[in-house]
Amino acid sequence: MLNTRQLQFHQLTVAILFCTLPTYAAPSPKAQKQFDGLFAEKLKAVEATRQKNDDMGLAEEILKSITPNTSPDLLDLSCDTSFRLAKRHPTGFPLAIKAMQILADRRPSRAIEAIEQTLILHERRFRLAKGKEKAQRGTDLLNAMIFVADAKRDTADLDGAIIAYRRAITLADVLFDKREAVLKVQVAKLDARNRLQKKIDDLKSRIKTNPKDTSAGRQLIRIFLVELDDPKTARRYTFLAGDPTLEQNVRLATRPTETLTTEQTWRLGQWYFTLSKGTADPQQKDRILARSESYYNAFLSRHTEKDTARKSAEKALIVVKATYSKRRTPPHSPNTIIKEPTTAAKRKTKVIREIIIEAYISGETQIHIVPNGVYFSGKGTPPKDVTINGEPFDVDWQSNSKSKTFTLNIVSTAGFKFTRLPDSRKQNLNRGKFKMNYKNKTHTTLMVNDWKPGSGWYKFRFKR
C-alpha cells in the first residue's frame, strides 16, 4: 500500500515521463555532413554492439569535439547524439545531463527543451540513489524542475510554468524542501496573472468583434490602470471609452510628475482616490492610494499659500492615509509600473547558471560564491561601484573583513568556470592576478590581487 508521498512521487514520475519525450530536430545538410565526416563510422560501430563503455566513450568524444566556433546546427546534432548515447545506461546519465546543459547554455532557444529532457534522468538517479546521496539526487531533480518552470515563466508561457511549478511543489513536499512555500507563492501569482491575461484577451476579442463596445473598453482600461498599475498601456485604449475626461486623466498619469502643473497634481490626486473606491483587492487598492498620496504631496510642496485649496488637499491626504489597508504595501511613486515577478524575486528563486560581477578593486580581495549568493572579503579598501548581474551591491566590510551576502539561488557551486571580460572602459587586461579555488560544491573563491597604484576596473564571468 503506497503512502501519500509515495503516491505523489509515482504520479510525478508519470508526468515527467510524458513531458520529456525527446524531439530531435532535423539537422541541416551541412551540419550532418560535418558530423558524419567525424563520427559516422564510429557511430555505426557503436550501434552494432551492446557494450555500454563504447557508447559513453563516443558520447564523451563528441562533446569534447565542441568548440566555441562550433556552428549552432552542428552543436545541436552533437549534443543530441551524445545525449542519446549516454542516456542508455545509468552510469552515463551524468554525461547525458552534461550534454543537455551545454546545449542549454549555448542555445538559449532550446534551453527549456534541453533541461526538460534531463528530468527523467534526474528522476532515475534519484530512484537508484541510497543513503545521503539520495537527498542530493532529489535536490538535483528539483533544481532542474525549477529551472524549467522559471524559464517558462520568463518566456510568458504561463500555463506551462504553472504546471511545471506544481510538479516541483510535489517533489519539494516529498523531499521536505523549504522551497515548497516559495514555489506555492509563485503558482498563486501566476494563477492570478493567467486569469487576468485571459480576461484581457476576452475583452480584446469583444472589442475586435464590436469596435463600439465601450463597456469592454472601460473594463480593459480599468484593468491596466488599477490591477496592473500601467497607465501607459491603458492610454492605448482610452479612445474606446468615449470619455474625454478619462482620456485626459490617463494621458496626464503617463507624464513625469515634475512636468505637471500644480492644478494637474491636485486633479490626479482626486482621480486616483476615486479609482481606489471601486477596488476590493488590498494590494491593488494600496498601490492606487499611493499614487493619490504622491500627487497630493506634489500639490502641497508647490502650493505653499495657506488658503482653502491647501487645507482641502491636507484633509484629502489625511483621508487617503486612513484608507490604506492594515497590510499596507510600501508606496510607489507615480509612473512606476508594478511588474511581477520583480528582479529581486527572480534572483531568489531562479537557479543561477551565470554570474557577471563588475567592480573597482584595490589590493587583495576574495569573491566568494556560496549556495545562497555572493559575498566579498579582503584586506584594505572594499571594492567600489560593484554590480552583480546588473544590480548594484554596496560592499562594506562587516566583521572579519567580510561583506554581506548578495542573495542568489546558486544551490551548488560545482562547475563554475571563471573568465575575465573586457568592457567599455577598455581596461588593461594584464592588470591584477587571479586564482580560482574550488573548495567544494558549496564554496568557490576567486582571489583577486591588484598590486598597482589606485583601483583597477574588473569584470568577471562565472558560468557553468
C-alpha positions as CSV (number, residue, x, y, z in Angstrom):
1,M,0.0,0.0,0.0
2,L,1.5,3.3,-1.1
3,N,1.5,6.2,1.4
4,T,0.6,9.7,0.4
5,R,4.1,10.9,-0.5
6,Q,4.9,7.7,-2.4
7,L,1.7,8.1,-4.4
8,Q,2.6,11.7,-5.1
9,F,6.1,10.8,-6.4
10,H,4.7,7.9,-8.5
11,Q,2.2,10.4,-10.2
12,L,5.1,12.9,-10.6
13,T,7.2,10.2,-12.3
14,V,4.5,9.5,-14.8
15,A,4.1,13.3,-15.5
16,I,7.8,13.7,-16.1
17,L,7.9,10.7,-18.4
18,F,5.2,12.1,-20.7
19,C,6.6,15.7,-20.6
20,T,10.2,14.8,-21.5
21,L,9.8,12.6,-24.6
22,P,12.8,13.7,-26.8
23,T,12.2,15.6,-30.0
24,Y,15.2,15.7,-32.2
25,A,15.2,18.5,-34.9
26,A,16.4,17.5,-38.4
27,P,19.9,18.8,-38.8
28,S,21.0,20.9,-41.8
29,P,22.7,19.1,-44.6
30,K,25.9,21.0,-44.0
31,A,26.0,20.1,-40.3
32,Q,25.1,16.5,-41.0
33,K,28.0,16.2,-43.5
34,Q,30.4,17.7,-41.0
35,F,29.2,15.4,-38.2
36,D,29.3,12.3,-40.5
37,G,32.9,13.1,-41.5
38,L,33.9,13.0,-37.9
39,F,31.7,10.3,-36.3
40,A,29.7,8.3,-38.9
41,E,31.9,5.2,-38.9
42,K,32.4,5.3,-35.1
43,L,28.7,5.7,-34.5
44,K,27.9,2.8,-36.8
45,A,30.4,0.6,-34.9
46,V,28.9,1.6,-31.5
47,E,25.3,1.0,-32.7
48,A,26.3,-2.6,-33.7
49,T,27.3,-3.6,-30.2
50,R,25.6,-3.8,-26.8
51,Q,28.6,-2.7,-24.8
52,K,27.9,0.4,-22.7
53,N,31.6,1.6,-22.5
54,D,31.8,2.3,-26.2
55,D,28.5,4.2,-26.1
56,M,29.8,6.5,-23.3
57,G,33.2,6.8,-24.8
58,L,31.8,8.1,-28.1
59,A,29.4,10.3,-26.3
60,E,32.3,11.9,-24.4
61,E,34.4,12.2,-27.6
62,I,31.6,14.0,-29.4
63,L,31.2,16.5,-26.5
64,K,34.9,17.2,-26.4
65,S,34.8,18.0,-30.2
66,I,32.6,21.0,-29.4
67,T,34.5,24.3,-29.6
68,P,33.4,28.0,-29.2
69,N,33.4,28.1,-33.0
70,T,31.0,25.1,-33.5
71,S,28.0,26.2,-35.6
72,P,24.6,26.1,-33.9
73,D,23.4,23.3,-36.2
74,L,26.4,21.1,-35.5
75,L,26.2,21.9,-31.8
76,D,22.5,20.7,-31.8
77,L,23.5,17.5,-33.6
78,S,26.5,16.8,-31.4
79,C,24.7,17.4,-28.1
80,D,21.6,15.4,-29.2
81,T,23.7,12.4,-30.3
82,S,25.8,12.5,-27.2
83,F,22.7,12.6,-25.0
84,R,21.1,9.7,-26.9
85,L,24.2,7.5,-26.5
86,A,24.9,8.4,-22.9
87,K,21.4,8.0,-21.5
88,R,21.2,4.3,-22.4
89,H,23.0,3.3,-19.2
90,P,22.7,4.7,-15.6
91,T,26.4,5.2,-15.5
92,G,26.1,7.5,-18.5
93,F,23.3,9.7,-17.0
94,P,25.8,12.4,-15.7
95,L,27.3,12.7,-19.2
96,A,23.9,12.8,-20.8
97,I,22.8,15.6,-18.4
98,K,26.1,17.5,-19.2
99,A,25.3,17.3,-22.9
100,M,21.9,19.0,-22.4
101,Q,23.4,21.6,-20.1
102,I,25.9,22.5,-22.8
103,L,23.1,22.8,-25.3
104,A,21.0,24.9,-22.8
105,D,24.0,27.3,-22.2
106,R,25.0,27.7,-25.9
107,R,21.5,27.6,-27.4
108,P,19.1,29.6,-25.2
109,S,16.2,28.9,-27.7
110,R,16.5,25.2,-26.8
111,A,17.2,25.6,-23.1
112,I,13.8,24.6,-21.9
113,E,13.6,21.6,-24.2
114,A,17.2,20.5,-23.2
115,I,16.7,20.7,-19.4
116,E,13.3,19.0,-19.7
117,Q,15.0,16.0,-21.3
118,T,17.2,15.7,-18.3
119,L,14.3,15.4,-15.9
120,I,13.7,11.7,-16.4
121,L,17.4,11.0,-15.9
122,H,17.5,13.0,-12.7
123,E,14.4,11.1,-11.6
124,R,16.0,7.7,-12.3
125,R,19.2,8.8,-10.5
126,F,17.1,9.8,-7.5
127,R,15.3,6.4,-7.5
128,L,18.6,4.5,-7.7
129,A,20.5,6.5,-5.1
130,K,20.8,5.4,-1.5
131,G,21.7,7.0,1.8
132,K,23.0,10.5,1.8
133,E,23.3,10.5,-2.0
134,K,19.6,10.2,-2.3
135,A,19.0,13.7,-0.9
136,Q,21.4,15.3,-3.3
137,R,19.9,13.5,-6.3
138,G,16.4,14.7,-5.2
139,T,17.8,18.3,-5.0
140,D,19.3,17.9,-8.5
141,L,15.9,16.9,-9.8
142,L,14.2,19.7,-8.0
143,N,16.7,22.3,-9.3
144,A,16.2,21.1,-12.9
145,M,12.4,21.3,-12.5
146,I,12.6,24.8,-11.0
147,F,14.9,25.9,-14.0
148,V,12.2,24.7,-16.4
149,A,9.4,26.4,-14.5
150,D,11.4,29.7,-14.3
151,A,12.2,29.6,-18.0
152,K,8.6,29.0,-19.0
153,R,7.5,31.9,-16.7
154,D,10.2,34.2,-18.2
155,T,9.0,33.4,-21.8
156,A,5.4,34.1,-20.8
157,D,4.3,30.5,-21.1
158,L,2.1,30.9,-18.0
159,D,0.1,27.7,-18.4
160,G,3.3,25.7,-18.9
161,A,5.0,27.5,-16.0
162,I,2.1,26.7,-13.6
163,I,2.2,23.0,-14.5
164,A,6.0,22.9,-14.0
165,Y,5.8,24.7,-10.7
166,R,3.1,22.4,-9.4
167,R,5.2,19.4,-10.3
168,A,8.1,21.0,-8.5
169,I,5.9,21.6,-5.4
170,T,5.0,17.9,-5.4
171,L,8.7,16.9,-5.3
172,A,9.5,19.6,-2.7
173,D,6.9,18.1,-0.5
174,V,8.3,14.6,-0.9
175,L,11.8,16.0,-0.1
176,F,10.6,18.2,2.8
177,D,12.4,21.0,0.8
178,K,12.0,24.5,2.3
179,R,11.5,26.0,-1.2
180,E,8.0,24.5,-1.3
181,A,6.5,27.6,0.2
182,V,8.2,29.9,-2.3
183,L,7.0,27.7,-5.2
184,K,3.4,27.9,-3.9
185,V,3.6,31.7,-3.9
186,Q,4.9,31.6,-7.5
187,V,1.9,29.4,-8.5
188,A,-0.5,31.7,-6.8
189,K,0.9,34.8,-8.6
190,L,1.0,33.0,-11.9
191,D,-2.6,31.8,-11.5
192,A,-3.7,35.4,-10.9
193,R,-1.7,36.7,-13.9
194,N,-3.1,33.9,-16.0
195,R,-6.7,34.6,-15.1
196,L,-6.1,38.3,-15.7
197,Q,-4.4,37.7,-19.1
198,K,-7.3,35.6,-20.2
199,K,-9.7,38.3,-19.1
200,I,-7.7,40.8,-21.1
201,D,-7.8,38.5,-24.2
202,D,-11.5,38.1,-23.9
203,L,-12.1,41.8,-23.7
204,K,-9.8,42.4,-26.7
205,S,-11.8,39.8,-28.6
206,R,-15.0,41.5,-27.8
207,I,-13.6,44.9,-29.0
208,K,-12.3,43.3,-32.2
209,T,-15.8,41.9,-32.9
210,N,-17.5,45.2,-32.0
211,P,-15.3,48.2,-32.0
212,K,-18.1,50.3,-30.4
213,D,-18.2,48.1,-27.3
214,T,-17.5,50.9,-24.8
215,S,-18.2,48.6,-21.8
216,A,-15.4,46.2,-22.8
217,G,-13.1,49.3,-23.5
218,R,-13.8,50.7,-20.0
219,Q,-13.1,47.3,-18.3
220,L,-9.8,47.0,-20.3
221,I,-8.7,50.4,-19.3
222,R,-9.5,49.8,-15.6
223,I,-7.5,46.5,-15.6
224,F,-4.4,48.4,-16.8
225,L,-5.0,51.4,-14.6
226,V,-5.9,49.6,-11.3
227,E,-4.9,45.9,-11.4
228,L,-1.7,46.4,-13.4
229,D,-0.9,50.0,-12.4
230,D,0.1,50.7,-16.0
231,P,-1.4,53.9,-17.3
232,K,0.9,53.9,-20.4
233,T,-0.8,50.8,-21.7
234,A,-4.2,52.0,-20.6
235,R,-3.7,55.1,-22.7
236,R,-3.7,52.9,-25.9
237,Y,-7.4,52.0,-25.3
238,T,-8.8,55.3,-23.9
239,F,-10.4,56.1,-27.4
240,L,-12.7,53.1,-26.8
241,A,-14.3,54.6,-23.7
242,G,-15.9,57.6,-25.3
243,D,-14.9,59.7,-22.3
244,P,-12.8,62.8,-22.9
245,T,-12.2,63.3,-19.1
246,L,-10.9,59.8,-18.6
247,E,-8.7,60.1,-21.7
248,Q,-7.2,63.3,-20.4
249,N,-6.6,61.9,-16.9
250,V,-4.9,58.8,-18.2
251,R,-2.7,60.9,-20.5
252,L,-1.6,63.1,-17.5
253,A,-0.9,60.0,-15.4
254,T,1.7,58.8,-18.0
255,R,3.7,62.0,-17.6
256,P,6.5,62.5,-15.0
257,T,5.2,64.5,-12.0
258,E,7.6,67.3,-12.5
259,T,6.1,68.1,-15.9
260,L,2.6,68.5,-14.4
261,T,1.1,71.8,-13.3
262,T,0.0,72.3,-9.7
263,E,-3.6,72.1,-10.7
264,Q,-3.0,68.8,-12.6
265,T,-1.3,67.2,-9.5
266,W,-4.4,68.1,-7.5
267,R,-6.7,66.7,-10.2
268,L,-4.8,63.4,-10.4
269,G,-4.8,63.0,-6.6
270,Q,-8.6,63.3,-6.5
271,W,-9.0,60.9,-9.5
272,Y,-6.8,58.2,-8.2
273,F,-8.6,58.3,-4.8
274,T,-11.9,57.9,-6.7
275,L,-10.4,54.9,-8.6
276,S,-9.4,53.2,-5.3
277,K,-13.0,53.2,-4.0
278,G,-14.0,50.5,-6.5
279,T,-11.1,48.3,-5.7
280,A,-11.5,45.3,-3.4
281,D,-8.0,43.8,-3.5
282,P,-6.0,45.3,-0.7
283,Q,-2.6,45.4,-2.6
284,Q,-4.2,47.0,-5.7
285,K,-6.1,49.5,-3.5
286,D,-2.9,50.4,-1.7
287,R,-1.0,50.9,-4.9
288,I,-3.7,53.3,-6.2
289,L,-3.8,55.1,-2.9
290,A,0.0,55.5,-3.1
291,R,-0.4,57.3,-6.4
292,S,-3.1,59.6,-4.9
293,E,-0.9,60.3,-1.9
294,S,2.1,61.1,-4.1
295,Y,0.1,63.6,-6.3
296,Y,-1.4,65.3,-3.2
297,N,2.2,65.6,-1.7
298,A,3.4,67.1,-5.0
299,F,0.5,69.6,-4.9
300,L,1.3,70.6,-1.2
301,S,5.0,71.0,-2.0
302,R,4.2,73.6,-4.7
303,H,1.1,75.3,-3.3
304,T,2.6,76.8,-0.2
305,E,0.0,79.5,0.3
306,K,-2.2,78.7,3.3
307,D,-5.6,79.0,1.7
308,T,-8.7,76.9,1.2
309,A,-7.1,74.8,-1.6
310,R,-4.2,73.8,0.6
311,K,-6.5,73.0,3.5
312,S,-8.6,70.8,1.2
313,A,-5.6,68.9,0.0
314,E,-4.3,68.4,3.6
315,K,-7.7,67.0,4.6
316,A,-7.8,64.8,1.5
317,L,-4.3,63.5,2.3
318,I,-5.4,62.5,5.8
319,V,-8.4,60.6,4.3
320,V,-6.0,58.8,1.8
321,K,-3.7,57.7,4.6
322,A,-6.6,56.5,6.7
323,T,-7.9,54.4,3.8
324,Y,-4.8,52.2,3.4
325,S,-5.4,48.6,4.3
326,K,-3.9,47.2,7.5
327,R,-1.4,45.3,5.4
328,R,-0.2,48.4,3.7
329,T,2.4,47.9,1.0
330,P,5.2,50.5,0.5
331,P,4.0,53.5,-1.5
332,H,5.0,53.6,-5.2
333,S,5.8,56.8,-6.9
334,P,3.7,57.9,-9.9
335,N,4.7,56.5,-13.2
336,T,6.0,53.2,-11.6
337,I,4.6,50.2,-13.3
338,I,4.3,47.3,-11.0
339,K,5.5,44.1,-12.7
340,E,5.7,40.6,-11.3
341,P,7.9,38.9,-10.6
342,T,10.5,41.6,-9.5
343,T,14.2,41.3,-10.3
344,A,14.9,40.6,-6.6
345,A,12.2,37.8,-6.5
346,K,13.7,36.2,-9.7
347,R,17.2,36.0,-8.3
348,K,15.9,34.5,-5.1
349,T,14.0,31.7,-6.8
350,K,15.6,31.1,-10.2
351,V,18.6,28.8,-10.2
352,I,21.6,30.8,-11.4
353,R,23.9,29.5,-14.1
354,E,25.8,32.7,-14.9
355,I,27.1,35.5,-12.7
356,I,28.6,38.7,-14.0
357,I,30.5,40.8,-11.5
358,E,31.9,44.3,-12.1
359,A,33.9,46.3,-9.6
360,Y,36.7,48.7,-8.8
361,I,39.2,46.6,-6.8
362,S,42.4,47.7,-5.0
363,G,44.7,45.4,-3.1
364,E,43.7,41.8,-2.2
365,T,40.1,40.8,-2.5
366,Q,38.3,37.5,-2.5
367,I,35.0,36.9,-4.2
368,H,33.1,34.0,-2.6
369,I,30.4,32.0,-4.4
370,V,28.2,30.0,-2.0
371,P,24.8,28.3,-2.4
372,N,22.8,31.4,-1.3
373,G,24.7,34.0,-3.2
374,V,28.0,36.0,-3.4
375,Y,30.0,37.9,-0.8
376,F,33.4,39.6,-0.7
377,S,36.2,39.6,1.8
378,G,39.7,41.1,1.8
379,K,42.3,43.5,3.2
380,G,42.2,47.2,2.9
381,T,39.6,49.2,0.9
382,P,36.4,47.3,0.0
383,P,35.5,47.1,-3.7
384,K,33.6,50.1,-5.1
385,D,30.8,50.5,-7.7
386,V,30.0,46.8,-7.6
387,T,27.3,45.3,-9.7
388,I,26.2,41.7,-9.7
389,N,24.2,40.6,-12.8
390,G,23.5,44.2,-13.4
391,E,22.3,45.1,-9.9
392,P,24.3,47.4,-7.7
393,F,25.7,45.9,-4.5
394,D,27.2,48.0,-1.7
395,V,30.3,46.2,-0.3
396,D,31.1,47.4,3.2
397,W,33.3,45.3,5.4
398,Q,31.4,43.8,8.3
399,S,33.0,41.6,11.0
400,N,36.2,39.7,9.9
401,S,36.5,41.9,6.9
402,K,33.6,40.3,5.1
403,S,30.7,41.9,3.3
404,K,27.0,41.0,3.5
405,T,25.8,38.4,1.0
406,F,24.2,39.3,-2.3
407,T,21.3,36.8,-2.5
408,L,21.3,34.5,-5.5
409,N,19.8,31.0,-5.7
410,I,23.0,29.2,-6.8
411,V,22.3,25.9,-4.9
412,S,25.6,24.3,-5.8
413,T,28.9,26.0,-6.8
414,A,30.1,23.0,-8.7
415,G,31.0,23.6,-12.4
416,F,31.5,27.3,-12.3
417,K,34.3,28.5,-14.7
418,F,35.9,31.9,-14.4
419,T,36.6,34.4,-17.2
420,R,37.8,38.0,-17.1
421,L,35.9,40.1,-19.6
422,P,36.8,43.4,-21.3
423,D,34.3,46.2,-21.1
424,S,33.6,49.7,-22.4
425,R,36.4,51.2,-20.2
426,K,39.0,49.2,-22.3
427,Q,40.7,48.3,-19.0
428,N,44.2,46.8,-19.3
429,L,43.5,43.0,-19.0
430,N,47.1,42.5,-17.8
431,R,46.4,44.3,-14.6
432,G,45.9,42.0,-11.5
433,K,46.5,38.4,-10.7
434,F,43.8,35.8,-10.1
435,K,43.5,32.4,-8.5
436,M,40.3,30.3,-8.6
437,N,39.8,27.9,-5.6
438,Y,37.2,25.2,-6.0
439,K,36.9,24.2,-2.3
440,N,33.8,22.0,-2.7
441,K,30.2,22.0,-4.1
442,T,29.2,24.7,-1.6
443,H,32.1,27.2,-1.7
444,T,34.1,28.6,-4.6
445,T,36.5,31.5,-4.3
446,L,38.3,33.8,-6.7
447,M,41.3,35.6,-5.3
448,V,42.0,39.0,-6.9
449,N,45.3,40.7,-6.3
450,D,45.6,44.2,-7.7
451,W,49.1,45.3,-6.9
452,K,49.2,48.6,-8.9
453,P,48.5,52.0,-7.5
454,G,44.9,53.1,-7.4
455,S,41.9,50.9,-8.2
456,G,41.5,48.7,-11.2
457,W,38.3,48.0,-13.0
458,Y,37.4,44.4,-13.3
459,K,34.6,42.5,-15.0
460,F,34.3,38.7,-14.3
461,R,32.0,36.0,-15.6
462,F,31.3,32.8,-13.6
463,K,29.4,30.3,-15.8
464,R,28.6,26.7,-15.7
